Amino acid sequence: MRSKRRCITKEPKESCYYLVDANFLANKRINEKRIKKASEKKVVTCAKSYWKYIDKQLKEGKARVYVLDLCIAETFKVLAKKYYKEGIFPSNQSYNSAKKQLHEDLHMPSKEARSSNRKIKYHDIQTTRDIIISVDRFFEKATKHYESVKIVDLLILACSKYLIDFYGIKKEELFIITQDNKLHKLAKSYNDLPLVFNPHLVEDSADKVFV
């Protein structure tokens, strides 16, 4: 799955697993045409370039997206901020539509959940004791060099190890996708963590990563 390059296979033979942060997840449902600031618009468009490939893999049953439960709450908060403070959503209807689409991504109807051949595209991860305890290993480096990294971001890193150790996912098949620059740098400093990508960085642009 993983080559010497920092890349993700577009047409994987085995499934790819994505652990995503709140901003990356929220940007899937934000209309970049409503954003005036070029740098902020780029963040959204670059995220959507990633989602184009991930959605195709999800449709083909070749991917699964994992989201920490705290990140789900934060994602809805991001959408609320875009509506109430930034005016990115032009109406209550468009805001509610974005929330509904996000909910449909994350929620599996009971009938589908009971199906013998159910296809799970998104899976929420509960913040368990094992995840919370393993956050401790990140405190020293984060405190000394990445003070602005929030505890929920450190939980994402701990969750990546949890998925490997408890779910049996191979490190080479798991990818952390974040649009937080500090979290991205911190995650890259650990050799035992999965590859981490920041879609709006030039070196991590979708056309370079997905090969």
N, C-alpha and C positions, 0 to 999 in steps of 0.2 A: 504493500500500500504506500509506504513512505519511501521516497527516493532521497538522494543526497541533497536535492533541492528542497526548499521550503515550498511545498506545493500540495494540492489536493487533486486527486484523479477525478476528472469530469464523468467518466464512465467506469465506476469502480466495479470490480468483480465481487467484492464483498462490501457490506454496508459501511457507510461513513456515519460517524456519530458527532453531532455538534452540540457543544455546551455554550450557550449564548448569554450575553448580558442584556440588561433592560433596554438600553439605548438602541442596540442593534435590533432587538425584537420590535421595539416601538417604531423605528424608522421604516419598517416594512409597510406600516399603515399611515404614513405621513405623506401628504402631497407636497413634493418639493417645489412645485410651481408657485406655491403660496409663500415661499421663503424668499426674502429680498437679499439677505446677506449671502454673498457668493460662497464663503467658506462653510457656512451652515448648510447651504443647499448641497454642497459637495458631499458632506457627511451622509446625507440622506440618499443621494443618488448612488454613492459608492456602496452603501449598505444594500440597496435594491439590486445592484449588479451581482452581489453575492447571493441574494435570495433567489435570483433567477436560476442559478445553478442548483441551489439547495432544493428549491421547489420541484425542479425536474427530477432530482434524485428521490425526493419524497414520493412523487407520483409514481415512480417506477419501483418503489419499495426497496430502494437502495440507500436510504438514509433515515435517521431519526434525530429529532431535535430535543435536547434536554434543557429544562429551565428550572432553576432553583425557585422554590415557592416564594421566597422573599423578592426575587427578581420579577415575578409575575405581578406582585403588588406594585412594585416600583415602575413597571412598564405602564400600568394604568395611570400612575401618577404622572409619568412623562406626557402621556396623551392629554391628561387634564391640564397640565401646564401649557401645552401647545394651544389649547383651546381658550382657557380663561385668561392667561397672561400674555401670550404671544399672538393670538388671533390667527393661528395657522389654519384652523378649521373655520370656514366662513359662516357656518350655521350650526345650530344644535343638532340638526339632522345629520350633517356630515361627521360631527364628533361622535354621535351615537353609532353611526355606521362603522366608524373605525373601531370603536369598542366592541361592537358586535362581531366584526371580522376577527378581531384578536381572540375573543371568547370562543368562536367557532374553531379557530386553529387549536386552541388549548383543550377544548372540551370534547369528549367522546360521548355521543348519545348512548343511553343504556342498551338499546337494541343492538347497536354496533359493538359495544363492549362485550356483550354476551355471545357474539358470533364466534364460531369455531375457527374461522379464518380471518379474524379481525386484523387490520393493519394499523399499527400504532405509529403515527407520524410525530406527534409531540408527547413528551412525558414530563410531568412535573416531579421534581425531586424534593422530598420533605427535608427540612433542616434537622437532621438527626444528631444524636449525641456524638456519633463518630465523626461527623463533619465538623461540628463545633469544636471538639477537642483537637482535631488535627489543624485547626487554624493557628494554633500556638506556634507552629514552626515558622510561620511567616511574619510574626510580630517584630522580631529584631531587625530584619532587613527593611521591612516596611517603615518602621519607626525611624530608623537612621537615614534612609534615603528616599522614601516615598510616603511622606507624612500625609499627603492628601488622599491616599488610597483609603476608601471606606471599608468598614468591616464586612459589608455585603459583598464587596469585591474580593476580599480575602476568602470569604466563604465559597466563592466561585472556584478559586484555586483549590481549596480543600475538597470541593465537590468533584473536581476532575480526578483527584486521587481516589476518592470514594468510588467513582464509577469504574475505575481500573481495578481496585482491590476487592470491591464487593459485588460488582456486576460482571466482572470478568471481561470487560472491554479491553482490547489491546490498545496500548498507548499509541501505536501507529495508526489506529483507526479513529481516534478521538481528536477533535480539534476545538480549541477554545476560540470563540469569536467575540471580540470586545471592541468598542469604540471609545474606550477610556485610555488615553495615552499613557498615564502613569501605571495603570494595571497591566497594560500591554508590556511595558518595559520590565516591570517586576516579574511577570510570568516568564518572560524570555530569559531571565537570569537564573532560572532553575532548570537543570539538565534532566531531571526526572519527571517534569511535567510534559503534557502533550504539546504539540505545536500550537502556538497562539498567533492569531492574525488580527490586524486592525485594518478594516476595509478602506478607510480614507487615507492611509499612508501610501505613498507612491510605490514603495517596494512590495506592498501587500495588495495592490489593486487586483481586482477579479481576473483581468486578462492575463496577469502574471502568475497568479496562484492556481487557478483551475486549468489544468493541462490534460 
